[in-house]
Amino acid sequence: MWVSRWLERHVLRLDALAPNMRIASPSSCRHSSWPVRAGGPERRGLDLTTLNVLTGAIGIGLGFGLQSIAANFVSDSCC
């Protein structure tokens, strides 16, 4: 996290970059470093199986919920 904060402080000061690039650079760095940070609890001995099951259940629930929304959108737009 300290790398992304450092990058954010220094990139926001650059006047040569467009405003959207100043915001996107630290954000993309933060999101791309997520897999490295996610391995930390497992190395400390915490079992992530329950977290995997929970996120899988949430993903399935969201999938079923979005399925009906997508079906309504498709059926309304075709006629």
C-alpha positions in Angstrom: 0.0 0.0 0.0 2.8 2.4 0.7 4.0 2.1 -2.9 0.6 3.1 -4.3 0.4 6.0 -1.8 3.9 7.2 -2.8 3.0 6.9 -6.5 -0.3 8.8 -5.9 1.5 11.7 -4.2 4.1 12.0 -6.9 1.8 11.5 -9.9 -0.8 14.0 -8.7 1.9 16.7 -8.7 2.8 16.2 -12.4 1.2 18.9 -14.5 2.3 17.3 -17.8 -0.2 14.5 -17.3 -3.9 14.8 -18.1 -6.1 14.8 -15.0 -7.6 11.4 -15.8 -4.2 9.8 -16.1 -3.1 11.3 -12.8 -6.0 9.5 -11.2 -5.8 6.3 -13.2 -2.1 5.6 -12.6 -2.2 5.1 -8.8 -5.5 3.3 -9.0 -4.2 0.8 -11.5 -1.1 0.3 -9.5 -3.3 -0.4 -6.4 -5.5 -2.9 -8.3 -2.6 -4.7 -10.0 -0.8 -5.3 -6.7 -3.9 -6.9 -5.2 -2.8 -10.6 -6.0 0.5 -10.1 -4.2 -1.2 -8.7 -1.1 -3.9 -11.4 -1.2 -1.3 -14.1 -0.6 -0.3 -12.6 2.7 -3.0 -14.2 5.0 -2.2 -17.7 3.6 1.5 -17.3 4.4 0.6 -16.3 7.9 -1.4 -19.6 8.5 -4.9 -18.3 7.9 -7.2 -20.7 6.0 -8.9 -19.0 3.1 -11.2 -21.9 2.2 -14.2 -20.3 4.0 -13.5 -17.0 2.2 -13.5 -18.8 -1.1 -16.8 -20.5 -0.4 -18.3 -17.2 0.7 -17.2 -15.3 -2.3 -18.4 -18.1 -4.6 -21.8 -18.0 -3.0 -22.0 -14.2 -3.4 -20.9 -14.6 -7.0 -23.6 -17.1 -7.8 -26.2 -15.0 -6.1 -25.2 -11.9 -8.1 -25.2 -14.0 -11.3 -28.7 -15.1 -10.8 -29.9 -11.6 -9.9 -28.2 -10.1 -12.9 -29.6 -12.8 -15.1 -33.1 -11.6 -14.7 -32.1 -8.0 -15.2 -30.3 -8.9 -18.5 -33.3 -10.9 -19.7 -35.6 -8.0 -19.1 -33.2 -5.6 -20.9 -32.9 -7.9 -23.9 -36.6 -8.6 -24.1 -37.5 -4.9 -23.9 -34.9 -3.8 -26.5 -35.7 -6.2 -29.3 -39.3 -5.1 -30.0 
